[in-house]
């Protein structure tokens, strides 16, 4: 029903717009209580920088949104005056002025509002409790920087001032601005919504650009601090000059666009009013800036000044937050009817008479441009302009006045006039209802209706503000409705960094402190918290894999009994012990034969018993080690090997006496043959035992946990504490072996005799070869193979002695018994002592 009527009014308005109207006379009306209004009817002030005298400042061009906001205030007051329940019997008047969006312009009407009622002078008093200024309250202005100036004045007199657009966080300081209110949320809420939007799409590399005014600078600073707490990096912060006609303005705009290109940022947040926003967007199109995601605010998103830029569709994707504001029922019809009425001479005559009653001619014409526009000129802005904040601002004052006067539904009984400061208590406490919606000022004197996220949707050159999300306590977005400028119409990327996975730390890069690469935490380190810039080393007894967020206890590592390698070694040990036992049994059975007697007789049984114990000592190297086991390993090895080598030592001395010292042989041979040989064996074991005691005193091997050799396990190894003690203990056996080798190396026998010395020589030679490899490997190994090396050395030594010295003799006993004669084995050397004595 409304659409045909509005179209009819549009056509009538267009037809009548050929002659001037009296629209400029509709913004002043007398009443019992006057409400002041500050609105940006125009823009582009002239001669402001060159102003040398305090003359009247005017602005050139009409600002349609400002006109509509003023009409919204007029509509609200007319509604209240026509209401029989809100302020029955009380008539509200209004006095509105143009601010030109300039603080210097807004000051003049603000001073007028402060004049004593009925005069043009501001009284200088000690106590302003009974002071009655010209207005009971002030609506506006729109911009934050204007409010920061005017609110100081009104707060001194405690005159309620309700802004319909100023969102600066500074204005929430009640100590500085106790009488300031606003029907819009503060910028803090907007910044929270912006950060959530950026996080929703993963945009963490953004630029912020604002106009050089209080609103933009404050919004940029607040966004910077909020973004820093949510891992969003700001590539740069740009400013659009206030004086767009200045000589440096063009260069500054070009530098800003160039900076966008240089930083390769794909998401730009624009905090600016419509004129500066238009200048930047025009420059971006002119310089061929690639398509970006532009995120804006209500200050320019809904303005025809920006949407009418030629080729504006080429800038990319435009998203913006606008305040959740309901429609004002009847406002469009009210405006249409008003534009019809201002063409009528009778209506205009009555309007001029009412306007002249306000006695404010000294401020000059209010809005000359308003008399030369038609309804069609404002139709597009009328359809989407945010009128509700102005409407609610007027009603907040009216409801406070209703309570201050003690009004009922039928009358307002209070006779004494209400002072401006008396309204504050009622504005602070009780909620009020406008068109069925409840409003309340919070602790910072702001309302919080929430935000809508709108998307510029272009269809065949026509722009639609498509709602795609909303924000109150949380942000909800319908991503499927947003058609991005990319080829697949999906969200573009704008990243300085990617969100790190668990176990990755942030490594700063470049000169932006919030830009970083995600680097994996290496092994044995972990990420203590997601915001850490370094990885924390794990405690020594713990480990962690690559890219870990915690440490784990190390498992113990040693040579286990059930390992295949251990089983193999134990099998070889069993075979060696079996061979040794079989050899011992065979020698015991053939103890009185020439071969066994020539090889050492019963000493062979001692040697074979020592070899058996030596092989059994391999079990000391398997399983979990301890300090006692580590100490026992080396002592058992040294004593068992000494028991074997002592028999070789006695036999080697016997051979040396017979071959090298035949004249001394009769004297000393009894000490190396017969029962005295056991004394020498005991002496050798005693000496080795003394060295073992030195080993225990100087520093025995002890259990040493090794946390470095294996990544996830603690290696339990027997660590040599004193290499001197180790050398002394094993050096004794080496010396005995060296004596045996020197005593038997050059001995020759007759081809008809068995060479006993040769078996000792090669057995000792094998021992030295094995030990050379053992020392080389043992000193460098730091794994469980160290125990394997020791076991292998023991088995190789035992098998070497057994295979070279004893197995050939067993072969003769078993398979060549005809050689087991006294003649073949008695004095089996090249020169026998008897012959030498003759």
Secondary structure, DSSP 8 states (H G I E B T S, - for coil): -HHHHHHHHHHHHHHHTTS---GGGSSEE--SEEEEEEE--EEEESSSTT--S-----EEEE-HHHHHHHHHHHHHHHHHHH-SSSSTT--EEEEEEE-TT-HHHHHHHHHHHHSBTTSS-----S--TT--BS-SEEE--SSHHHHHHHHHHHHHHT-EEEESS---GGGG-TTT-TTEEESS--HHHHHHHHHHHHHHHT--EEEEEEESSHHHHHHHHHHHHHHHTTT-EEEEEEEE-S-TTSTTHHHHHHHHHHHHHHHT--EEEEE--HHHHHHHHHHHHHTT---EEEEEEHHHHT-HHHHTSTTGGGGEEEEEEEE-----TTHHHHHHHHHHHTT-HHHHHHHHHHHHTT--GGG--S-GGGGG--HHHHHHHHHH---HHHHHHHHHHHHHHHHHTT--SS-----S---GGGHHHHHHH--EEETTEEE---TTSB----EEEEEEEEETTEEEEEEEEEESSSEEE-GGG---SSTTSS-----SS----TTEEEEE-TT-TT-EEEEE--TTEE-SSTT-SS-EE--TTEE--SS-SS-EE-EEES--TTSHHHHHHHHHHHHHHHHHHHHHHHHHHTTTSHHHHHHTTHHHHHHHHHHHHHHHGGGGGSSS--HHHHHHHHHHHHHHHHHHHHHHHHHHHHHHHHHT-HHHHHHHHHHHSGGGHHHHHHHHHHHHHHHHHHHHHHH--EEEEESSSSSSEEEEEEE-S-HHHHHHHHHHHHHHHHHHHHHHTT----TTS--HHHHHHHHHHHHHHHHHHHHHHHTT--STHHHHHHHHHHHHHHHHHIIIIIHHHHHHHHH-GGG-SHHHHTT-SSS-HHHHH-
